[in-house]
Amino acid sequence: MKKTLMISTIAAFGVLSGASTAYAQNDEENFEGVKVGVQAGWERRKIDETVLTAPNGRRLNDKSSGISYGGFAGYDAQFDKIVLGVEGDFNPNGKTLRSTVAGGGSVELDSKWTASASARAGVALTPNLLAYGRLGYGFNRHTTRLLAAGNTTPVATSKATSDGLLYGGGFEYAINRNASLRVEYRHNDYDGSLNSNQVLGGLTLRF
């Protein structure tokens, strides 16, 4: 599925680029072109499953909330009121989920970074206000550890990259053709029961 989504995203980028070249932009099309931006907001992450392999498998049941931040880049094409685009993002921070285990000690999942590749489609409600939906695939790099009571050296460690579907939507307001502000909700489902909900605000610059 990951390969199919990545190929589809690349193909969509090519189609949008070619279509945009052949399409004349008018004065009311503020969501067209190559873009880069930054985003930050609130994230709630949770998990409830057995992690690590036997004989070190332990149940991890926890939730954590906090700040999420990162950057993104992509391309949008606008056809009158319809906007289609592709985007990739990277967030260098993560959350640590932790549970105590029988006999003392703890098991934890420490997220190092997240990234995603997605497509979005929207409608310009006014020349400056876009409502859109997003669908894509997300990735989460993390380390899982089992710690004995009173010991900071892990009994067992596992490193992995989880992946899964993401979806959401939001609104973007164009200050002018080169800058816009947006607010967005996202839900990310990774392997197993690991998932997150995010509310993000962003600044976009277009070229």
Rosetta silent file (secondary structure, phi, psi, omega in degrees, C-alpha in Angstrom):
SEQUENCE: MKKTLMISTIAAFGVLSGASTAYAQNDEENFEGVKVGVQAGWERRKIDETVLTAPNGRRLNDKSSGISYGGFAGYDAQFDKIVLGVEGDFNPNGKTLRSTVAGGGSVELDSKWTASASARAGVALTPNLLAYGRLGYGFNRHTTRLLAAGNTTPVATSKATSDGLLYGGGFEYAINRNASLRVEYRHNDYDGSLNSNQVLGGLTLRF
SCORE:     score description
SCORE:     0.000 S_00000001
   1 L     0.000  -38.098 -179.146    0.000    0.000    0.000 S_00000001
   2 H   -61.432  -45.352 -179.182    2.863    2.372    0.830 S_00000001
   3 H   -63.106  -41.835 -179.936    4.424    1.944   -2.638 S_00000001
   4 H   -61.372  -43.303 -179.289    1.055    2.427   -4.326 S_00000001
   5 H   -65.769  -41.987 -179.547    0.381    5.641   -2.398 S_00000001
   6 H   -64.887  -42.140  178.337    3.836    7.069   -3.096 S_00000001
   7 H   -63.184  -41.792  179.417    3.526    6.283   -6.838 S_00000001
   8 H   -63.779  -39.499  179.726    0.044    7.857   -6.875 S_00000001
   9 H   -65.179  -43.648  178.477    1.333   10.985   -5.131 S_00000001
  10 H   -63.644  -42.264  178.641    4.205   11.374   -7.611 S_00000001
  11 H   -62.946  -41.788  179.144    1.828   10.835  -10.526 S_00000001
  12 H   -62.339  -39.345  178.615   -0.596   13.386   -9.092 S_00000001
  13 H   -61.154  -43.449  179.423    2.223   15.915   -8.799 S_00000001
  14 H   -64.373  -42.886  179.602    3.093   15.414  -12.485 S_00000001
  15 H   -63.411  -44.770 -178.510   -0.529   15.727  -13.605 S_00000001
  16 H   -65.669  -39.172  179.311   -1.088   18.874  -11.536 S_00000001
  17 H   -63.919  -43.636  179.717    2.138   20.465  -12.787 S_00000001
  18 H   -67.426  -40.860  179.810    1.231   19.806  -16.417 S_00000001
  19 H   -65.729  -38.469 -178.687   -2.333   20.978  -16.000 S_00000001
  20 H   -65.586  -36.486  179.937   -1.214   24.141  -14.240 S_00000001
  21 H   -62.528  -35.497 -177.017    1.155   25.032  -17.069 S_00000001
  22 H   -88.460   -2.578 -174.238   -1.685   24.853  -19.551 S_00000001
  23 L  -112.155  127.962 -177.832   -4.149   26.726  -17.374 S_00000001
  24 L   -82.582  123.025  179.267   -4.182   30.530  -17.153 S_00000001
  25 L   -78.245  137.541  177.103   -4.423   31.805  -13.579 S_00000001
  26 L  -104.486 -179.884 -172.517   -6.811   34.704  -12.996 S_00000001
  27 L   -68.040  -15.149 -176.837   -6.739   37.426  -10.363 S_00000001
  28 L  -102.551    9.973 -179.051   -8.926   35.476   -7.934 S_00000001
  29 L  -102.645   97.610 -174.282   -6.796   32.295   -7.792 S_00000001
  30 L  -102.230    3.251 -174.884   -4.690   32.565   -4.649 S_00000001
  31 L  -120.504   45.645 -175.851   -3.973   28.865   -4.024 S_00000001
  32 L  -121.789  134.686  169.790   -1.714   27.996   -6.973 S_00000001
  33 E   121.522  176.673  175.191    1.949   27.021   -7.087 S_00000001
  34 E   -68.630  142.318 -176.254    4.889   25.460   -5.273 S_00000001
  35 E  -140.404  152.549  169.248    4.699   26.012   -1.511 S_00000001
  36 E  -136.294  158.167 -179.141    6.705   25.631    1.686 S_00000001
  37 E  -169.997  175.594  175.279    5.573   26.302    5.224 S_00000001
  38 E  -125.230  153.480 -179.680    5.747   25.727    8.957 S_00000001
  39 E  -146.566  152.687  178.542    3.091   24.352   11.275 S_00000001
  40 E  -157.189  156.081  179.154    2.556   23.882   15.000 S_00000001
  41 E   172.992 -152.937 -173.897   -0.253   22.916   17.322 S_00000001
  42 E  -109.786  140.990  178.526   -1.649   20.393   19.794 S_00000001
  43 E  -134.446  139.618  173.166   -1.446   16.601   19.577 S_00000001
  44 E  -121.213  119.569 -175.852   -3.043   13.806   21.611 S_00000001
  45 E  -119.593  143.348  179.723   -1.424   10.391   21.148 S_00000001
  46 E  -149.937  161.387  179.266   -2.470    7.041   22.632 S_00000001
  47 E  -153.397  149.260  174.270   -1.817    3.294   22.531 S_00000001
  48 E  -153.134   90.691 -179.424   -3.273    0.148   24.124 S_00000001
  49 E  -167.542  169.996  175.649   -1.543   -3.082   23.075 S_00000001
  50 E   -84.923  127.293 -179.669    1.221   -5.552   23.909 S_00000001
  51 E  -115.752  164.783 -174.530    4.623   -4.331   22.711 S_00000001
  52 L    66.531  166.318 -177.310    8.012   -6.069   22.369 S_00000001
  53 L  -102.634  158.111  178.436    8.336   -9.788   21.693 S_00000001
  54 L   -59.280  143.266    5.861    8.174  -12.731   24.115 S_00000001
  55 L   -89.953   11.362 -176.060    9.435  -13.178   26.758 S_00000001
  56 L   -98.188    5.597 -178.602    9.639   -9.373   27.113 S_00000001
  57 L   -62.424  131.782  179.732    6.182   -8.559   25.793 S_00000001
  58 E  -139.316  150.879  177.565    4.293   -6.127   28.015 S_00000001
  59 E   -79.152  130.555  176.498    0.995   -4.250   27.737 S_00000001
  60 E  -115.140  115.027 -178.725    1.413   -0.532   27.055 S_00000001
  61 E  -131.846  103.159 -176.663   -1.703    1.531   27.795 S_00000001
  62 E  -158.965  162.922  173.614   -1.168    5.282   27.892 S_00000001
  63 E  -141.838  149.333 -176.610   -2.099    8.610   26.317 S_00000001
  64 E  -147.176  142.883  178.957   -0.144   11.853   26.117 S_00000001
  65 E  -124.650  151.436  178.230   -0.844   15.387   24.908 S_00000001
  66 E   173.436 -169.938 -177.064    1.479   18.215   23.978 S_00000001
  67 E   -80.050  139.877  173.010    2.909   20.510   21.330 S_00000001
  68 E  -125.062  140.688 -179.024    3.656   19.289   17.810 S_00000001
  69 E  -150.831  159.571  179.511    5.630   21.298   15.241 S_00000001
  70 E   172.508 -162.198 -178.870    7.370   20.888   11.892 S_00000001
  71 E  -135.070  165.591 -179.310    7.523   21.943    8.260 S_00000001
  72 E  -147.891  161.952  176.400    5.926   21.013    4.945 S_00000001
  73 E  -149.791  152.222 -179.526    6.349   21.443    1.190 S_00000001
  74 E   179.664 -160.317 -178.903    4.137   20.691   -1.783 S_00000001
  75 E  -147.464  136.478  175.512    2.256   21.919   -4.825 S_00000001
  76 E  -122.202  143.384  172.296   -1.311   23.160   -5.397 S_00000001
  77 E  -122.777  133.429 -178.845   -3.171   23.690   -8.659 S_00000001
  78 E  -114.508  129.319  178.875   -6.326   25.825   -8.780 S_00000001
  79 E  -120.724   91.848 -172.786   -9.026   25.424  -11.419 S_00000001
  80 L    60.776 -112.435 -178.359  -11.504   28.240  -10.823 S_00000001
  81 L   -94.835   -6.742 -177.912  -12.875   27.359   -7.351 S_00000001
  82 E   -93.454  132.378  178.521  -11.426   23.829   -7.192 S_00000001
  83 E  -123.298  128.043  176.573   -7.985   23.292   -5.620 S_00000001
  84 E  -123.654  140.484 -177.295   -6.020   20.026   -5.862 S_00000001
  85 E  -156.508  166.347  173.630   -2.625   19.483   -4.276 S_00000001
  86 E  -126.983  151.115 -174.432    0.058   17.156   -2.944 S_00000001
  87 E  -155.264  145.709  171.559    2.112   17.701    0.195 S_00000001
  88 E  -126.840  145.531  178.982    4.820   16.154    2.364 S_00000001
  89 E  -138.402  163.039  179.185    5.645   17.103    5.944 S_00000001
  90 E  -143.610  130.706  179.142    8.169   16.307    8.676 S_00000001
  91 E  -123.758  116.079 -172.818    7.825   16.801   12.443 S_00000001
  92 L   -80.605   -9.321 -178.210   11.001   16.279   14.505 S_00000001
  93 L  -105.425  160.072  179.745    9.357   15.995   17.911 S_00000001
  94 L  -148.747 -176.242 -179.597    7.313   13.167   19.407 S_00000001
  95 L  -115.968  152.131  174.130    5.617   11.922   22.535 S_00000001
  96 E  -107.537  123.021  177.531    6.669    9.254   25.051 S_00000001
  97 E  -104.659  134.221 -170.617    3.975    6.783   26.103 S_00000001
  98 E  -144.219  141.757  174.199    4.688    4.814   29.301 S_00000001
  99 E  -136.109  145.321  172.852    3.084    2.166   31.560 S_00000001
 100 E   -77.218  155.377 -178.430    4.253    0.521   34.762 S_00000001
 101 L  -122.041  159.151 -179.905    4.617   -3.276   34.704 S_00000001
 102 L   -59.573  135.658 -179.320    4.006   -5.965   37.309 S_00000001
 103 L    87.709    3.719 -179.204    6.919   -6.330   39.697 S_00000001
 104 L    95.603  167.941 -176.185    8.084   -2.768   39.128 S_00000001
 105 L    88.305 -171.811 -176.564    9.739   -1.073   36.198 S_00000001
 106 E  -155.852  162.942  171.557    8.058    0.260   33.087 S_00000001
 107 E  -123.777  138.756 -176.015    7.574   -0.157   29.347 S_00000001
 108 E  -142.499  151.488  174.267    7.681    2.889   27.075 S_00000001
 109 E  -120.579  115.409 -175.617    7.357    3.908   23.463 S_00000001
 110 E  -107.711  107.803  179.655    9.436    6.983   22.601 S_00000001
 111 E   -78.505  130.622 -178.060    8.505    8.621   19.275 S_00000001
 112 E   -94.680  -44.510  178.328   11.470   10.297   17.543 S_00000001
 113 E  -159.659  161.707  172.474    9.806   11.864   14.478 S_00000001
 114 E  -130.706  154.624  177.510    6.768   11.690   12.228 S_00000001
 115 E  -150.901  162.871  178.669    6.341   12.356    8.508 S_00000001
 116 E  -155.490  158.457  170.579    3.589   12.037    5.925 S_00000001
 117 E  -128.876  128.703 -173.945    2.747   12.205    2.222 S_00000001
 118 E  -149.316  164.542  173.022   -0.788   13.263    1.335 S_00000001
 119 E  -118.314  151.504  176.518   -3.134   14.714   -1.250 S_00000001
 120 E  -137.033  154.020  177.656   -5.782   17.347   -0.617 S_00000001
 121 E  -139.550  138.263 -176.823   -8.811   18.663   -2.461 S_00000001
 122 E  -151.416  175.624  178.870  -10.799   21.767   -1.668 S_00000001
 123 E  -127.577  130.943  175.556  -13.214   24.467   -2.728 S_00000001
 124 E   -77.338  106.262 -179.685  -12.549   28.206   -2.589 S_00000001
 125 E   -69.908  -33.007  170.894  -15.563   29.521   -0.679 S_00000001
 126 E  -138.149  171.734  178.056  -14.352   33.044   -1.453 S_00000001
 127 L   -56.919  -22.369 -176.215  -11.288   34.192   -3.447 S_00000001
 128 L  -113.152   -4.089 -175.715   -9.315   34.178   -0.174 S_00000001
 129 E  -123.751  121.141 -178.797  -10.858   31.303    1.834 S_00000001
 130 E  -113.578  130.655  170.432  -10.316   27.620    1.013 S_00000001
 131 E  -107.099  132.508 -173.636  -12.059   24.662    2.685 S_00000001
 132 E  -145.949  160.330  172.132  -10.309   21.335    2.045 S_00000001
 133 E  -117.585  156.394 -176.979  -10.016   17.683    2.972 S_00000001
 134 E  -132.739  142.521  176.445   -6.814   15.638    3.227 S_00000001
 135 E  -144.404  132.760 -178.792   -5.997   11.937    2.737 S_00000001
 136 E  -170.293 -155.293 -175.408   -2.589   10.300    2.868 S_00000001
 137 E  -133.622  134.389 -177.160   -0.103    8.042    4.623 S_00000001
 138 E  -116.323  156.750 -179.339    1.876    8.751    7.779 S_00000001
 139 E  -131.905  140.481 -178.565    5.118    7.388    9.263 S_00000001
 140 E  -135.898  114.516  177.343    6.272    7.338   12.904 S_00000001
 141 E   -90.289  127.952 -175.678    9.819    6.404   13.972 S_00000001
 142 E  -147.956  161.207  174.725    9.969    5.165   17.556 S_00000001
 143 E  -120.637  130.944  177.737   11.968    3.191   20.127 S_00000001
 144 E  -109.303  133.833 -177.028   10.286    0.767   22.546 S_00000001
 145 E  -133.876  147.304  169.874   12.024   -0.119   25.833 S_00000001
 146 E  -113.416  122.330 -176.813   11.425   -2.361   28.827 S_00000001
 147 E  -115.345  133.720  175.383   13.005   -0.985   32.016 S_00000001
 148 L   -79.771  158.596 -179.336   13.504   -2.847   35.295 S_00000001
 149 L   -59.988  130.200  177.505   12.709   -1.127   38.588 S_00000001
 150 L    71.215   14.879 -177.599   15.470    1.277   39.633 S_00000001
 151 L  -130.325  127.227  179.622   17.473    0.649   36.450 S_00000001
 152 L   -90.771   -6.575  176.905   17.874    3.083   33.549 S_00000001
 153 L   -87.707  122.310 -176.117   19.478    0.476   31.288 S_00000001
 154 E   -62.391  140.792  171.906   16.769   -1.223   29.178 S_00000001
 155 E   -74.128  -35.293  178.484   16.148   -4.933   29.604 S_00000001
 156 E  -148.122  145.685 -179.318   14.919   -5.016   25.993 S_00000001
 157 E  -139.299  142.019  176.191   14.866   -2.458   23.167 S_00000001
 158 E  -141.535  134.232  176.951   13.220   -2.344   19.761 S_00000001
 159 E  -114.862  137.004 -176.969   13.380    0.317   17.050 S_00000001
 160 E  -156.604  163.347  172.355   10.791    0.514   14.284 S_00000001
 161 E  -117.284  110.654  177.233    8.944    2.790   11.866 S_00000001
 162 E   -83.758  155.040  178.134    5.165    2.478   12.111 S_00000001
 163 E  -146.667  162.993  179.076    2.932    3.587    9.255 S_00000001
 164 E   169.899 -179.594 -174.173   -0.721    3.986    8.429 S_00000001
 165 E   -71.700  143.843  169.128   -3.557    6.084    7.067 S_00000001
 166 E  -128.295  148.586  176.402   -4.061    9.764    7.867 S_00000001
 167 E  -152.812  161.010 -179.822   -7.072   11.936    7.094 S_00000001
 168 E   170.317 -160.408 -179.519   -8.448   15.315    8.039 S_00000001
 169 E  -177.400  171.534 -178.773   -9.389   18.728    6.759 S_00000001
 170 E  -176.438 -162.721  179.613   -9.280   22.432    7.432 S_00000001
 171 E  -130.508  144.086  176.959   -9.426   25.994    6.187 S_00000001
 172 E  -129.084  132.808 -179.380   -6.777   28.163    4.541 S_00000001
 173 E  -115.369  121.763 -179.158   -6.926   31.946    4.253 S_00000001
 174 E   -84.267  116.165  173.169   -4.864   33.703    1.571 S_00000001
 175 E   -69.386  -42.361  172.101   -3.342   36.987    2.753 S_00000001
 176 E  -158.211 -167.836 -177.639   -2.176   37.431   -0.850 S_00000001
 177 L   -69.210  -17.694 -174.386   -0.927   35.182   -3.655 S_00000001
 178 L  -107.588   -6.360 -178.115    2.345   34.503   -1.859 S_00000001
 179 E  -148.874  141.626  178.176    1.270   33.926    1.741 S_00000001
 180 E  -150.602  160.442  176.423   -1.586   32.234    3.564 S_00000001
 181 E  -116.901  146.552  179.310   -2.606   30.984    7.006 S_00000001
 182 E  -142.596  156.821  172.443   -4.332   27.686    7.715 S_00000001
 183 E  -133.917  138.553 -169.203   -5.863   25.657   10.545 S_00000001
 184 E  -149.435  145.562  170.766   -6.357   21.910   10.216 S_00000001
 185 E  -106.448  138.130  176.224   -7.460   18.767   12.037 S_00000001
 186 E  -135.442  142.085  170.049   -5.670   15.455   11.371 S_00000001
 187 E  -118.006  130.342 -179.888   -6.159   11.894   12.545 S_00000001
 188 E  -118.828  125.791  172.383   -3.237    9.450   12.155 S_00000001
 189 E  -109.739  119.975  178.005   -3.566    5.646   12.489 S_00000001
 190 L  -104.855 -170.905  179.732   -0.257    3.793   12.763 S_00000001
 191 L   -58.815  145.793  179.947    0.502    0.078   13.193 S_00000001
 192 L    65.769 -136.910 -177.397   -1.508   -1.655   15.908 S_00000001
 193 L  -100.376    2.530 -179.429   -3.467    0.692   18.165 S_00000001
 194 L   -67.402  124.833  178.965   -1.024    3.632   18.052 S_00000001
 195 E  -151.940  166.392  178.911   -2.852    6.742   16.844 S_00000001
 196 E  -146.949  153.525  171.717   -2.919   10.503   17.230 S_00000001
 197 E  -121.719  133.607 -176.231   -5.251   13.472   16.814 S_00000001
 198 E  -130.261  144.298  167.422   -3.800   16.854   15.896 S_00000001
 199 E  -122.038  115.537 -171.765   -5.029   20.428   15.576 S_00000001
 200 E  -124.065  141.973  170.338   -2.404   22.414   13.659 S_00000001
 201 E  -111.377  146.713 -176.321   -1.994   26.012   12.534 S_00000001
 202 E  -145.167  157.536  173.007    0.344   26.841    9.673 S_00000001
 203 E  -116.292  126.115 -179.054    1.946   29.585    7.580 S_00000001
 204 E  -114.287  135.514  173.003    2.344   28.899    3.847 S_00000001
 205 E  -115.992  131.487 -177.704    4.588   30.718    1.376 S_00000001
 206 E  -114.297  151.212 -177.962    3.970   30.234   -2.370 S_00000001
 207 L  -126.569    0.000    0.000    6.263   30.749   -5.355 S_00000001
